[in-house]
Amino acid sequence: MNRKIFISVIFLLTTISFAQKSSLTIPRNIQKAIDKGTRTLEGKPGTNYWQNKAEYKIKAELEPKTRTLTGTEEITYYNNSPDTLKQIVIKILMDIYRKGNMRDFEIDTKALTDGMKSNGIFVDGKEYKTDGTNSKLRREGTNLFIELEKPIVPKSKSEIKCDWNFIIPNTSQIRMGAYDSTTFFVAYWFPQVAVYDDIDGWDVVNYSGQVETYNDFSNYEVKLTVPKNFLVWATGVLINPKEVLAREIYERYKKAYSSEAIVKIVEEKDYQKGLITADEEKLTHKFKAENVMDFAFATSDHYLWDGSRVVVDKKEGRASFVDAAYNKSSKDFYNVAEVARKAIESFSTQIPGWPYPYPEMTVFNGVGGMEYPMMVNDSSEPELQGTVHLTSHEISHTYFPFFMGINERKYAWMDEGWATMLPFDFQTANAPGYDPRTRNALGYSDFAGNEQDIPPMVLSYELRGASYRTASYRRPGAAYEFLRQLLGDDLFKKCLHEYMNRWNGKHPIPIDFFFTFNETAGQNLDWYFKPWFFENKYPDLSLTAKNIEGGVSVNVSNKGGLPVPIKIKFYYDDGTNAFVYDKTASEWKNGNIGITTFVSSKKKVVKIELGSTQTPDVNLNDNTVEFK
């Protein structure tokens, strides 16, 4: 047999073996998708995989004094599924502020409104009144259900038109809001067709504030009208900068687009001198974004603006525009454009080592920390460590969920866990004295093994508070980091890149991640995935030891059952110390609950210590042995 053919056959048989022997639970609804050929046990999209998409044309105008946003939109929705859609579901996410709707936390009553107002929605020319008089339309939570008189048949498209308006909140700002009388960050703001996928059909999970969102990949043409002297930053590319910017500002904007040094596009003195935009009472800023999962924008008439160009793909010579928009009082933001630039360069070349996939990234100085396609909304931070952490964390979300199409409502760990782990190297290198791995380990140890420690595979929208935070950020962040260590950088990146190759622009689910890593690594990693993601295991190693002639006999017990690295440090009678045993989580591969080893030593050992600050452990009291 030809050697190449022989190797291919062996690889195929190994892959089939991994799939058939998997011990991971596959829920019935996902098994149906496998049976239908949209998913596979190898982690690849099935031959029958499909997903729907849309094209949005939106016109909106902001009236700052009343905080009212008024818009119209035309949506072309493509039903690529094999199903006839007898209803369509529209997400009205701004209705989280609607009186009477459910929320995951209390908000200021001043933020409550009547929600989105509309004169009606047209689907393929048929009007569906939104005033409660049409029995074929019902509004529940943040969803609008329309029973279609003319179903949308497979492989066809539907035309949807609507007008709407709502008031932007200036208190209890959940991922968006008015931050002063003339500064706004606007997200989750327009009627949007819900995802219809091969797993659940329509996504009808209510948006109540904690879990984020799930969208199809769509194209956007958006025209945003604001008063004179208001700058606008948004998802996508501004296609008419010369029309809306003052001449001097436009020239600096062009310079920033071609400069690898930070350019001060708008400074405080520019506002003092007069116009920074064209001299018209209202200006319409036009943006275009392709194949993105959402659209957000921000505007202000007093924010400063820095920007530069960064090469993200040296092979192709492709660059992206990276900028920061901020309040002059935010001292840390004067450095944010540079931090963001370095973060994108690091992500593109180091870990994940995948060129930043979009033409722009704007870091806006708002409230909290939240990601959107090509934009993030970040608070000011008092220390450099906080600035570096927040900026890099939110920008890393570009890959997960936006490039990879994650359903954050169900599987927040599939994006927040990555956004916790991927910036570790960058944060360590660019924030002196900061150790993000230790920070994550300590945060996880606080809750691990308690009732609040819920396996990540429990759907995210079922979790609250510390349970959600632990299952979505801390636990998966540690799991990804220790997986990287046990596979080694090269193999880990090979697996990660294969996962990204297969699923970017699509909607991966947990089995797609697990089985892609199994197949690409050439080994069954279920022994690792099962306790970390499916089971009520927790990090708890303990140490016993005997000081015998020529060294020390060491026993490590895994009380919590979670496969974590093993690090043992020896302290000697001459005052020195050294790690004498440093193993990855692969030591627990065979299911053993304890490891005994002999470590030889020419020096007299006075104390041994198990673990490190970067490895979570719920009980450190049994991690040290002293010899008298």
ZAMAR-957121 format. One record per residue (C-alpha): residue number from 1; residue in three letters; x, y, z. Coordinates in Angstrom, 3 decimals, m for minus. Layout:
// residues N
   n res        x        y        z
 NUM Ala        X        Y        Z
...
//
This chain:
// residues 628
   n res        x        y        z
   1 Met    0.000    0.000    0.000
   2 Asn    1.206    3.527   m0.803
   3 Arg    2.635    5.092    2.393
   4 Lys    0.513    8.266    2.097
   5 Ile   m2.632    6.213    1.594
   6 Phe   m1.690    4.003    4.556
   7 Ile   m1.214    7.046    6.806
   8 Ser   m4.538    8.513    5.629
   9 Val   m6.350    5.261    6.381
  10 Ile   m4.820    5.044    9.857
  11 Phe   m5.792    8.684   10.541
  12 Leu   m9.358    8.049    9.364
  13 Leu   m9.680    4.922   11.515
  14 Thr   m8.321    6.823   14.511
  15 Thr  m10.845    9.607   13.944
  16 Ile  m13.736    7.168   13.679
  17 Ser  m12.482    5.410   16.808
  18 Phe  m12.457    8.674   18.793
  19 Ala  m15.978    9.510   17.666
  20 Gln  m17.371    6.052   18.424
  21 Lys  m15.681    5.813   21.829
  22 Ser  m16.502    9.311   23.050
  23 Ser  m17.762    9.337   26.606
  24 Leu  m19.165   12.859   26.296
  25 Thr  m22.910   13.272   26.622
  26 Ile  m24.675   14.289   23.417
  27 Pro  m28.145   15.767   24.105
  28 Arg  m31.052   14.450   22.033
  29 Asn  m31.625   17.669   20.084
  30 Ile  m27.966   17.729   19.045
  31 Gln  m28.038   14.039   18.162
  32 Lys  m30.925   14.837   15.795
  33 Ala  m28.714   17.422   14.080
  34 Ile  m25.996   14.784   13.686
  35 Asp  m28.550   12.354   12.264
  36 Lys  m29.682   15.002    9.774
  37 Gly  m26.093   15.606    8.667
  38 Thr  m25.713   19.213    9.809
  39 Arg  m23.179   18.266   12.508
  40 Thr  m20.683   15.409   12.748
  41 Leu  m18.932   13.348   15.396
  42 Glu  m15.622   14.576   13.980
  43 Gly  m16.339   18.211   14.831
  44 Lys  m16.760   19.288   11.211
  45 Pro  m19.825   20.947    9.693
  46 Gly  m21.955   18.203    8.182
  47 Thr  m22.609   17.907    4.475
  48 Asn  m26.127   19.244    5.125
  49 Tyr  m25.024   22.164    7.306
  50 Trp  m26.869   25.425    6.621
  51 Gln  m27.460   28.801    8.228
  52 Asn  m29.628   31.768    7.473
  53 Lys  m28.521   35.358    6.963
  54 Ala  m29.873   38.851    6.363
  55 Glu  m29.081   42.191    4.814
  56 Tyr  m29.992   45.308    6.794
  57 Lys  m30.478   48.816    5.468
  58 Ile  m31.041   51.129    8.428
  59 Lys  m31.611   54.860    8.668
  60 Ala  m31.657   56.354   12.160
  61 Glu  m31.579   59.814   13.690
  62 Leu  m30.581   60.713   17.239
  63 Glu  m32.105   63.686   19.052
  64 Pro  m29.709   64.264   21.974
  65 Lys  m31.956   66.564   24.024
  66 Thr  m34.748   63.993   24.295
  67 Arg  m32.428   60.953   23.968
  68 Thr  m34.768   59.678   21.269
  69 Leu  m33.539   57.422   18.497
  70 Thr  m35.869   57.165   15.512
  71 Gly  m35.295   54.740   12.689
  72 Thr  m36.518   52.847    9.676
  73 Glu  m35.101   49.659    8.305
  74 Glu  m35.391   47.268    5.412
  75 Ile  m34.341   43.672    5.974
  76 Thr  m33.828   41.034    3.319
  77 Tyr  m33.922   37.694    5.140
  78 Tyr  m32.590   34.561    3.453
  79 Asn  m34.064   31.222    4.505
  80 Asn  m31.301   28.779    3.625
  81 Ser  m32.814   26.072    5.806
  82 Pro  m34.737   23.034    4.532
  83 Asp  m37.729   24.185    6.607
  84 Thr  m40.802   26.210    5.726
  85 Leu  m40.979   29.061    8.237
  86 Lys  m44.560   29.617    9.323
  87 Gln  m43.584   32.341   11.745
  88 Ile  m40.751   34.814   12.055
  89 Val  m39.244   36.008   15.330
  90 Ile  m37.942   39.556   15.674
  91 Lys  m35.672   40.485   18.576
  92 Ile  m36.553   43.793   20.242
  93 Leu  m33.630   43.937   22.658
  94 Met  m34.227   47.553   23.671
  95 Asp  m37.416   46.265   25.306
  96 Ile  m35.314   45.213   28.287
  97 Tyr  m36.230   48.699   29.526
  98 Arg  m39.922   48.153   28.873
  99 Lys  m42.120   48.365   31.945
 100 Gly  m43.167   44.926   33.187
 101 Asn  m40.424   42.964   31.394
 102 Met  m38.175   40.536   33.252
 103 Arg  m34.640   41.558   34.160
 104 Asp  m31.839   39.744   35.970
 105 Phe  m31.250   42.670   38.291
 106 Glu  m33.022   45.753   39.572
 107 Ile  m32.701   48.940   37.560
 108 Asp  m33.495   52.552   38.265
 109 Thr  m37.215   53.148   37.675
 110 Lys  m36.233   56.305   35.775
 111 Ala  m34.773   54.050   33.073
 112 Leu  m38.097   52.302   32.462
 113 Thr  m39.945   53.185   29.263
 114 Asp  m42.759   51.919   27.078
 115 Gly  m40.115   50.135   25.028
 116 Met  m39.860   50.268   21.282
 117 Lys  m42.689   52.074   19.553
 118 Ser  m43.621   51.249   15.975
 119 Asn  m46.392   51.997   13.535
 120 Gly  m46.180   48.475   12.193
 121 Ile  m44.069   45.827   10.540
 122 Phe  m44.427   44.721    6.935
 123 Val  m43.426   41.204    5.874
 124 Asp  m43.484   40.664    2.107
 125 Gly  m45.893   43.566    1.749
 126 Lys  m48.303   42.370    4.439
 127 Glu  m48.721   44.779    7.372
 128 Tyr  m48.750   43.485   10.933
 129 Lys  m49.930   46.155   13.367
 130 Thr  m47.967   46.449   16.613
 131 Asp  m50.735   48.203   18.576
 132 Gly  m52.222   44.964   19.905
 133 Thr  m55.019   44.743   17.342
 134 Asn  m53.392   42.050   15.196
 135 Ser  m53.860   38.530   16.555
 136 Lys  m51.047   37.223   14.363
 137 Leu  m48.475   39.324   16.189
 138 Arg  m47.587   38.987   19.836
 139 Arg  m44.923   40.701   21.907
 140 Glu  m43.379   38.659   24.731
 141 Gly  m40.384   39.883   26.679
 142 Thr  m37.828   41.020   24.117
 143 Asn  m39.273   38.891   21.305
 144 Leu  m41.837   39.753   18.666
 145 Phe  m43.594   36.702   17.182
 146 Ile  m45.275   37.089   13.806
 147 Glu  m47.489   34.296   12.477
 148 Leu  m46.986   34.631    8.742
 149 Glu  m49.887   34.603    6.329
 150 Lys  m47.405   33.641    3.647
 151 Pro  m44.772   31.204    5.010
 152 Ile  m41.144   31.563    3.948
 153 Val  m40.323   28.443    1.951
 154 Pro  m36.853   26.843    1.864
 155 Lys  m34.167   28.503   m0.244
 156 Ser  m36.144   31.729   m0.563
 157 Lys  m35.986   35.246    0.838
 158 Ser  m38.364   37.566    2.619
 159 Glu  m38.574   41.356    2.711
 160 Ile  m39.244   42.999    6.087
 161 Lys  m39.815   46.707    6.674
 162 Cys  m40.486   48.631    9.868
 163 Asp  m40.166   51.978   11.583
 164 Trp  m39.466   52.447   15.265
 165 Asn  m38.311   54.772   18.016
 166 Phe  m37.242   54.485   21.613
 167 Ile  m35.644   56.516   24.390
 168 Ile  m32.014   55.804   25.263
 169 Pro  m31.611   55.353   29.049
 170 Asn  m29.345   57.675   31.014
 171 Thr  m29.486   55.622   34.218
 172 Ser  m29.048   51.855   34.719
 173 Gln  m27.196   51.631   31.426
 174 Ile  m27.191   47.948   30.430
 175 Arg  m24.534   47.669   27.703
 176 Met  m25.660   50.985   26.219
 177 Gly  m26.900   54.401   27.230
 178 Ala  m26.452   58.152   27.459
 179 Tyr  m23.318   58.830   29.514
 180 Asp  m23.773   62.588   29.585
 181 Ser  m26.113   64.946   27.774
 182 Thr  m24.219   64.636   24.493
 183 Thr  m22.420   61.278   24.681
 184 Phe  m24.131   58.042   23.707
 185 Phe  m23.169   54.422   23.189
 186 Val  m25.973   52.644   21.340
 187 Ala  m26.151   48.839   21.175
 188 Tyr  m28.863   46.160   20.991
 189 Trp  m30.850   48.963   19.412
 190 Phe  m32.726   47.896   16.265
 191 Pro  m35.311   45.205   15.454
 192 Gln  m33.340   42.180   14.354
 193 Val  m34.401   38.804   12.968
 194 Ala  m33.661   36.112   15.545
 195 Val  m31.422   33.183   14.659
 196 Tyr  m33.124   30.135   13.192
 197 Asp  m30.628   27.275   13.402
 198 Asp  m30.265   23.509   13.002
 199 Ile  m30.307   22.854   16.761
 200 Asp  m33.260   24.756   18.249
 201 Gly  m35.081   26.338   15.338
 202 Trp  m35.913   29.899   16.393
 203 Asp  m33.860   31.394   19.215
 204 Val  m36.580   32.589   21.585
 205 Val  m34.510   33.011   24.758
 206 Asn  m35.551   36.272   26.376
 207 Tyr  m32.874   38.940   26.830
 208 Ser  m32.944   39.880   30.507
 209 Gly  m29.560   41.518   30.943
 210 Gln  m27.010   38.933   32.089
 211 Val  m26.407   36.655   29.123
 212 Glu  m25.576   38.371   25.901
 213 Thr  m26.836   37.611   22.442
 214 Tyr  m26.782   35.318   19.415
 215 Asn  m27.004   36.601   15.865
 216 Asp  m26.615   35.483   12.291
 217 Phe  m23.852   36.833   10.065
 218 Ser  m25.350   39.683    8.076
 219 Asn  m24.461   42.692    5.939
 220 Tyr  m25.251   46.225    7.085
 221 Glu  m25.682   49.583    5.364
 222 Val  m26.400   52.109    8.104
 223 Lys  m27.018   55.855    7.861
 224 Leu  m26.826   57.682   11.186
 225 Thr  m27.970   61.288   11.407
 226 Val  m26.737   63.447   14.294
 227 Pro  m26.383   67.193   14.951
 228 Lys  m23.436   69.238   13.753
 229 Asn  m20.164   68.732   15.656
 230 Phe  m21.094   65.210   16.782
 231 Leu  m18.585   62.563   15.749
 232 Val  m19.819   59.021   15.138
 233 Trp  m17.930   55.755   15.619
 234 Ala  m19.521   52.477   14.572
 235 Thr  m19.194   48.881   13.479
 236 Gly  m17.867   48.800    9.934
 237 Val  m16.209   51.444    7.816
 238 Leu  m17.224   55.099    7.509
 239 Ile  m17.708   55.495    3.771
 240 Asn  m18.277   59.277    3.604
 241 Pro  m15.662   60.808    5.940
 242 Lys  m14.901   63.678    3.594
 243 Glu  m18.567   64.734    3.623
 244 Val  m19.016   64.771    7.397
 245 Leu  m15.642   65.792    8.842
 246 Ala  m14.133   69.265    8.879
 247 Arg  m11.295   69.540    6.378
 248 Glu   m8.441   69.572    8.924
 249 Ile   m9.956   66.661   10.881
 250 Tyr  m10.456   64.705    7.673
 251 Glu   m6.796   65.165    6.739
 252 Arg   m5.682   63.837   10.128
 253 Tyr   m8.148   60.960    9.800
 254 Lys   m6.587   60.029    6.451
 255 Lys   m3.116   60.317    7.965
 256 Ala   m4.074   57.999   10.854
 257 Tyr   m5.289   55.418    8.360
 258 Ser   m1.788   55.169    6.890
 259 Ser    0.324   55.815    9.984
 260 Glu    1.773   53.174   12.295
 261 Ala    2.284   55.886   14.906
 262 Ile   m0.690   57.167   16.883
 263 Val   m2.257   60.261   15.294
 264 Lys   m4.258   62.731   17.391
 265 Ile   m7.219   63.084   15.050
 266 Val   m9.257   65.313   17.376
 267 Glu   m7.831   67.141   20.395
 268 Glu   m9.459   69.390   22.979
 269 Lys   m8.154   72.504   21.229
 270 Asp  m10.040   71.530   18.067
 271 Tyr  m13.357   71.904   19.874
 272 Gln  m12.211   75.220   21.282
 273 Lys  m11.351   76.470   17.783
 274 Gly  m14.771   75.605   16.381
 275 Leu  m16.096   73.024   13.958
 276 Ile  m14.779   69.485   13.814
 277 Thr  m17.483   68.403   11.357
 278 Ala  m18.905   69.873    8.188
 279 Asp  m20.908   73.045    8.721
 280 Glu  m24.471   71.711    8.434
 281 Glu  m27.139   71.534   11.120
 282 Lys  m27.464   67.769   10.707
 283 Leu  m25.016   65.314    9.205
 284 Thr  m25.553   61.754    8.064
 285 His  m22.652   59.386    8.685
 286 Lys  m22.762   56.344    6.405
 287 Phe  m21.307   53.006    7.475
 288 Lys  m20.956   49.669    5.792
 289 Ala  m20.157   46.337    7.461
 290 Glu  m20.126   42.917    5.852
 291 Asn  m20.576   39.466    7.352
 292 Val  m20.832   40.625   10.971
 293 Met  m23.082   39.446   13.792
 294 Asp  m24.283   42.833   15.032
 295 Phe  m23.956   46.590   14.650
 296 Ala  m23.271   49.191   17.355
 297 Phe  m22.406   52.884   17.303
 298 Ala  m21.395   55.761   19.559
 299 Thr  m21.478   59.527   19.258
 300 Ser  m20.292   62.602   21.161
 301 Asp  m19.668   66.292   20.590
 302 His  m16.689   66.568   22.939
 303 Tyr  m14.752   63.279   22.837
 304 Leu  m11.111   63.165   21.792
 305 Trp  m10.027   60.793   19.033
 306 Asp   m6.749   58.937   18.416
 307 Gly   m6.009   56.389   15.716
 308 Ser   m3.408   54.482   13.722
 309 Arg   m2.874   51.652   11.267
 310 Val   m1.620   48.237   12.330
 311 Val   m0.529   45.440    9.999
 312 Val   m2.446   42.305   10.995
 313 Asp   m1.395   39.972    8.193
 314 Lys    2.185   40.412    7.013
 315 Lys    1.858   37.755    4.311
 316 Glu   m0.992   39.580    2.620
 317 Gly    0.050   43.057    3.728
 318 Arg   m3.405   43.588    5.236
 319 Ala   m3.838   46.270    7.875
 320 Ser   m6.634   47.423   10.187
 321 Phe   m7.502   50.849   11.564
 322 Val   m7.423   50.977   15.378
 323 Asp   m8.752   54.021   17.237
 324 Ala   m9.883   55.256   20.641
 325 Ala  m12.602   57.810   21.408
 326 Tyr  m12.636   59.218   24.929
 327 Asn  m13.504   61.880   27.436
 328 Lys  m10.690   64.327   28.136
 329 Ser  m10.994   63.537   31.868
 330 Ser  m10.185   59.837   31.312
 331 Lys   m6.460   59.895   31.975
 332 Asp   m5.839   56.262   31.051
 333 Phe   m7.487   56.593   27.642
 334 Tyr   m4.716   58.805   26.298
 335 Asn   m2.786   55.522   26.065
 336 Val   m5.615   53.188   25.013
 337 Ala   m5.143   53.492   21.251
 338 Glu   m1.579   52.232   21.687
 339 Val   m2.652   49.412   24.040
 340 Ala   m5.367   48.356   21.592
 341 Arg   m2.919   48.468   18.705
 342 Lys   m0.444   46.232   20.520
 343 Ala   m3.190   43.836   21.589
 344 Ile   m4.405   43.340   18.028
 345 Glu   m0.854   42.835   16.819
 346 Ser   m0.303   40.239   19.574
 347 Phe   m3.519   38.354   18.833
 348 Ser   m2.670   38.356   15.126
 349 Thr    0.831   36.964   15.513
 350 Gln    1.065   35.140   18.855
 351 Ile   m2.003   33.604   20.485
 352 Pro   m4.405   32.779   18.901
 353 Gly   m1.994   33.619   16.071
 354 Trp   m4.815   34.394   13.651
 355 Pro   m4.762   37.713   11.752
 356 Tyr   m7.351   40.127   13.108
 357 Pro  m10.232   39.500   10.701
 358 Tyr  m11.886   42.934   10.389
 359 Pro  m10.895   46.316    8.914
 360 Glu  m11.385   48.371   12.094
 361 Met  m11.536   48.377   15.892
 362 Thr  m12.746   51.288   18.022
 363 Val  m12.320   51.430   21.796
 364 Phe  m14.979   53.800   23.136
 365 Asn  m14.755   55.333   26.600
 366 Gly  m18.104   54.496   28.146
 367 Val  m19.349   52.401   31.051
 368 Gly  m18.315   48.869   32.039
 369 Gly  m16.648   46.581   29.532
 370 Met  m18.533   45.158   26.585
 371 Glu  m17.741   43.891   23.116
 372 Tyr  m19.397   44.372   19.731
 373 Pro  m18.171   43.712   16.198
 374 Met  m15.306   46.141   15.563
 375 Met  m16.136   48.099   18.740
 376 Val  m15.738   47.838   22.490
 377 Asn  m17.248   49.979   25.225
 378 Asp  m14.873   50.365   28.192
 379 Ser  m14.789   52.326   31.423
 380 Ser  m11.732   54.258   32.478
 381 Glu   m9.382   52.346   34.765
 382 Pro   m7.259   53.915   37.532
 383 Glu   m4.202   51.720   36.902
 384 Leu   m2.347   50.487   33.818
 385 Gln   m3.058   46.865   34.767
 386 Gly   m6.795   47.492   34.580
 387 Thr   m6.491   49.333   31.268
 388 Val   m4.449   46.560   29.670
 389 His   m6.705   43.825   31.047
 390 Leu  m10.012   45.423   30.032
 391 Thr   m8.864   46.573   26.597
 392 Ser   m7.335   43.251   25.602
 393 His  m10.162   41.163   27.062
 394 Glu  m12.863   42.988   25.127
 395 Ile  m10.886   43.134   21.864
 396 Ser  m10.163   39.394   22.059
 397 His  m13.915   38.834   21.775
 398 Thr  m13.456   39.655   18.095
 399 Tyr  m12.524   35.996   17.660
 400 Phe  m15.063   34.530   20.081
 401 Pro  m18.012   35.108   19.643
 402 Phe  m17.959   37.334   16.544
 403 Phe  m15.627   35.565   14.124
 404 Met  m16.830   32.174   15.323
 405 Gly  m20.577   32.830   15.614
 406 Ile  m21.003   31.559   19.193
 407 Asn  m24.435   31.316   20.815
 408 Glu  m23.586   33.278   23.957
 409 Arg  m27.028   32.763   25.438
 410 Lys  m26.455   29.020   25.776
 411 Tyr  m22.676   28.658   25.822
 412 Ala  m21.109   31.797   27.307
 413 Trp  m18.015   29.749   28.196
 414 Met  m17.349   29.290   24.471
 415 Asp  m16.527   32.994   24.223
 416 Glu  m15.920   34.402   27.719
 417 Gly  m13.561   31.557   28.601
 418 Trp  m11.471   32.287   25.518
 419 Ala  m11.543   36.026   26.222
 420 Thr  m10.222   35.215   29.690
 421 Met   m7.395   32.967   28.478
 422 Leu   m6.265   34.353   25.107
 423 Pro   m4.958   37.696   26.510
 424 Phe   m2.938   36.078   29.344
 425 Asp    0.398   36.404   27.531
 426 Phe   m0.299   39.941   26.323
 427 Gln   m1.490   41.149   29.723
 428 Thr    1.543   39.670   31.474
 429 Ala    3.945   41.317   29.020
 430 Asn    2.282   44.740   28.896
 431 Ala    1.169   45.339   32.484
 432 Pro    4.289   45.115   34.703
 433 Gly    3.614   43.284   37.960
 434 Tyr    0.296   41.895   36.768
 435 Asp   m0.335   38.137   36.761
 436 Pro   m3.701   37.401   35.082
 437 Arg   m3.291   33.641   35.508
 438 Thr   m3.017   34.025   39.275
 439 Arg   m5.941   36.438   39.279
 440 Asn   m8.110   33.888   37.472
 441 Ala   m6.943   30.976   39.640
 442 Leu   m7.725   32.839   42.867
 443 Gly  m11.131   33.922   41.573
 444 Tyr  m11.992   30.374   40.585
 445 Ser  m10.749   28.891   43.875
 446 Asp  m13.140   31.138   45.811
 447 Phe  m16.173   29.319   44.354
 448 Ala  m14.868   25.974   43.110
 449 Gly  m16.546   22.970   44.697
 450 Asn  m19.335   25.022   46.252
 451 Glu  m23.008   24.776   45.318
 452 Gln  m22.473   27.820   43.102
 453 Asp  m19.868   25.980   41.021
 454 Ile  m22.002   24.673   38.145
 455 Pro  m20.477   22.771   35.193
 456 Pro  m20.190   25.029   32.122
 457 Met  m22.331   22.647   30.061
 458 Val  m25.385   23.809   32.019
 459 Leu  m26.950   26.370   29.674
 460 Ser  m25.747   29.866   30.503
 461 Tyr  m29.188   31.459   30.578
 462 Glu  m30.086   29.108   33.457
 463 Leu  m27.297   30.515   35.644
 464 Arg  m27.105   33.577   37.870
 465 Gly  m24.519   35.613   39.744
 466 Ala  m21.377   33.815   40.866
 467 Ser  m22.501   30.595   39.150
 468 Tyr  m22.634   32.364   35.795
 469 Arg  m19.330   34.162   36.336
 470 Thr  m17.504   31.008   37.404
 471 Ala  m18.930   28.768   34.671
 472 Ser  m18.463   31.328   31.903
 473 Tyr  m15.144   32.997   32.721
 474 Arg  m12.976   31.518   35.469
 475 Arg  m13.419   27.772   35.057
 476 Pro  m13.228   27.612   31.235
 477 Gly  m10.417   30.195   31.230
 478 Ala   m8.375   27.844   33.408
 479 Ala   m9.447   24.818   31.359
 480 Tyr   m8.238   26.374   28.086
 481 Glu   m4.946   27.455   29.666
 482 Phe   m4.170   24.024   31.114
 483 Leu   m5.202   22.391   27.823
 484 Arg   m2.654   24.602   26.085
 485 Gln   m0.004   23.493   28.556
 486 Leu   m0.687   19.759   28.217
 487 Leu   m0.791   19.836   24.402
 488 Gly    2.100   22.267   24.039
 489 Asp    1.902   25.528   22.108
 490 Asp    2.373   24.069   18.635
 491 Leu   m0.239   21.318   18.882
 492 Phe   m2.641   23.538   20.795
 493 Lys   m2.503   26.226   18.106
 494 Lys   m2.865   23.591   15.404
 495 Cys   m6.080   22.373   17.073
 496 Leu   m7.350   25.901   17.675
 497 His   m6.667   26.951   14.092
 498 Glu   m8.429   23.883   12.745
 499 Tyr  m11.441   24.695   14.912
 500 Met  m11.400   28.274   13.614
 501 Asn  m10.903   27.137   10.010
 502 Arg  m13.908   24.856   10.228
 503 Trp  m16.293   27.157   12.059
 504 Asn  m15.499   30.823   11.424
 505 Gly  m18.546   32.493    9.937
 506 Lys  m20.713   29.623   11.207
 507 His  m22.355   28.609   14.493
 508 Pro  m20.241   26.053   16.407
 509 Ile  m21.597   24.288   19.490
 510 Pro  m19.669   22.436   22.235
 511 Ile  m19.334   19.089   20.428
 512 Asp  m17.791   20.898   17.458
 513 Phe  m15.071   22.245   19.730
 514 Phe  m14.476   18.998   21.653
 515 Phe  m14.400   16.685   18.636
 516 Thr  m12.303   19.024   16.492
 517 Phe   m9.624   19.093   19.186
 518 Asn   m9.804   15.303   19.565
 519 Glu   m9.401   14.702   15.859
 520 Thr   m6.700   17.320   15.265
 521 Ala   m4.679   16.381   18.335
 522 Gly   m4.841   12.730   17.324
 523 Gln   m5.864   11.737   20.832
 524 Asn   m9.053   11.320   22.800
 525 Leu   m9.232   14.252   25.214
 526 Asp  m12.592   13.273   26.706
 527 Trp  m10.783   12.431   29.961
 528 Tyr   m9.987   16.154   30.202
 529 Phe  m13.143   17.697   28.752
 530 Lys  m15.558   15.628   30.835
 531 Pro  m14.505   16.744   34.348
 532 Trp  m13.815   20.353   33.313
 533 Phe  m17.018   21.005   31.385
 534 Phe  m19.588   18.334   32.317
 535 Glu  m19.002   17.259   35.907
 536 Asn  m19.076   18.652   39.435
 537 Lys  m15.341   18.284   39.872
 538 Tyr  m13.143   20.939   41.428
 539 Pro   m9.418   21.712   41.887
 540 Asp   m8.101   20.253   45.115
 541 Leu   m4.733   18.497   45.325
 542 Ser   m3.174   17.381   48.597
 543 Leu    0.378   16.365   49.503
 544 Thr    1.989   13.786   51.759
 545 Ala    5.676   12.880   51.807
 546 Lys    8.399   10.920   53.553
 547 Asn   11.976   12.068   53.812
 548 Ile   14.028    8.928   53.115
 549 Glu   17.651    8.275   52.280
 550 Gly   18.677    9.908   49.026
 551 Gly   15.534   11.946   48.550
 552 Val   11.840   12.250   49.229
 553 Ser    8.909    9.947   48.497
 554 Val    6.018   12.169   47.436
 555 Asn    2.311   11.363   47.114
 556 Val   m0.168   13.737   45.458
 557 Ser   m3.889   13.007   45.827
 558 Asn   m6.516   14.526   43.549
 559 Lys   m9.332   15.055   46.052
 560 Gly  m11.440   17.258   43.779
 561 Gly  m11.111   15.103   40.670
 562 Leu  m10.288   17.976   38.296
 563 Pro   m7.182   17.413   36.136
 564 Val   m4.838   20.293   36.955
 565 Pro   m1.060   20.689   36.651
 566 Ile    1.225   19.380   39.396
 567 Lys    4.062   21.564   40.613
 568 Ile    6.218   20.609   43.605
 569 Lys    8.856   22.879   45.090
 570 Phe   11.648   21.709   47.405
 571 Tyr   13.158   23.975   50.058
 572 Tyr   16.676   23.062   51.199
 573 Asp   18.616   23.632   54.408
 574 Asp   21.018   25.989   52.603
 575 Gly   18.182   28.482   51.983
 576 Thr   17.688   27.658   48.315
 577 Asn   14.593   26.243   46.635
 578 Ala   13.613   24.796   43.284
 579 Phe   10.708   23.206   41.448
 580 Val   11.649   19.532   41.222
 581 Tyr    8.419   18.216   39.750
 582 Asp    6.539   20.191   37.115
 583 Lys    3.940   18.245   35.162
 584 Thr    0.895   19.177   33.100
 585 Ala   m2.635   17.928   33.721
 586 Ser   m1.827   14.934   31.518
 587 Glu   m0.642   13.177   34.694
 588 Trp   m4.331   12.461   35.401
 589 Lys   m5.058   11.053   31.938
 590 Asn   m5.456    7.451   33.092
 591 Gly   m8.091    8.304   35.661
 592 Asn   m5.833    7.784   38.679
 593 Ile   m6.691    9.675   41.857
 594 Gly   m3.180    9.719   43.236
 595 Ile    0.435    9.878   42.085
 596 Thr    3.429    8.587   44.007
 597 Thr    6.950    9.455   42.942
 598 Phe   10.447    9.487   44.373
 599 Val   12.520   12.627   43.955
 600 Ser   16.215   12.215   44.602
 601 Ser   18.103   14.989   46.328
 602 Lys   21.739   15.468   47.341
 603 Lys   20.748   18.365   49.598
 604 Lys   18.820   18.118   52.825
 605 Val   15.145   18.919   52.198
 606 Val   13.435   20.874   54.981
 607 Lys   10.082   21.574   53.335
 608 Ile    8.144   20.678   50.208
 609 Glu    5.270   22.624   48.752
 610 Leu    2.604   21.623   46.219
 611 Gly    1.052   23.939   43.674
 612 Ser    1.528   27.493   42.453
 613 Thr   m0.448   30.707   42.525
 614 Gln   m1.463   30.071   38.901
 615 Thr   m3.093   26.727   39.695
 616 Pro   m6.487   26.884   41.446
 617 Asp   m6.810   24.856   44.656
 618 Val   m9.669   25.143   47.133
 619 Asn   m7.636   24.030   50.151
 620 Leu   m3.992   25.010   50.584
 621 Asn   m3.757   23.688   54.140
 622 Asp   m2.745   20.218   52.935
 623 Asn   m0.241   21.363   50.325
 624 Thr    2.864   21.705   52.502
 625 Val    5.005   19.177   54.349
 626 Glu    7.831   20.237   56.666
 627 Phe   10.624   17.956   57.867
 628 Lys   12.221   18.449   61.257
//
